[in-house]
Amino acid sequence: HGEDLIVTPFAQILASLRSVRNNFLSLTNVPTG
């Protein structure tokens, strides 16, 4: 199953980007929405 080799790192990247975005919004106090 080669898809697992793609999905797992991709999911980790998305999680990392989401964390960075949340941290950035928290630091800058930018309202979401």
Phi and psi in degrees as a GROMACS rama.xvg file:
@    title "Ramachandran Plot"
@    xaxis  label "Phi"
@    yaxis  label "Psi"
@TYPE xy
-71.256  -18.4468  GLY-2
-63.1237  -34.0958  GLU-3
-61.3501  -34.3786  ASP-4
-69.8195  -21.1635  LEU-5
-95.9748  -44.4388  ILE-6
-65.2245  -42.1773  VAL-7
-62.1039  -53.2034  THR-8
-62.9994  -36.6788  PRO-9
-64.1126  -41.6066  PHE-10
-65.2643  -38.2081  ALA-11
-66.0742  -38.203  GLN-12
-65.5385  -43.2917  ILE-13
-62.0486  -41.3164  LEU-14
-64.0464  -39.6498  ALA-15
-66.0064  -45.4923  SER-16
-63.2079  -38.604  LEU-17
-64.8662  -41.3977  ARG-18
-64.5874  -44.0149  SER-19
-62.6216  -42.602  VAL-20
-63.723  -43.9962  ARG-21
-63.662  -40.5679  ASN-22
-65.4593  -40.7208  ASN-23
-63.9507  -45.1958  PHE-24
-64.5285  -36.3049  LEU-25
-67.4348  -40.5474  SER-26
-70.6238  -36.8719  LEU-27
-92.6167  -8.02164  THR-28
55.3718  41.402  ASN-29
-87.8241  122.934  VAL-30
-65.5136  137.177  PRO-31
-90.8531  146.422  THR-32
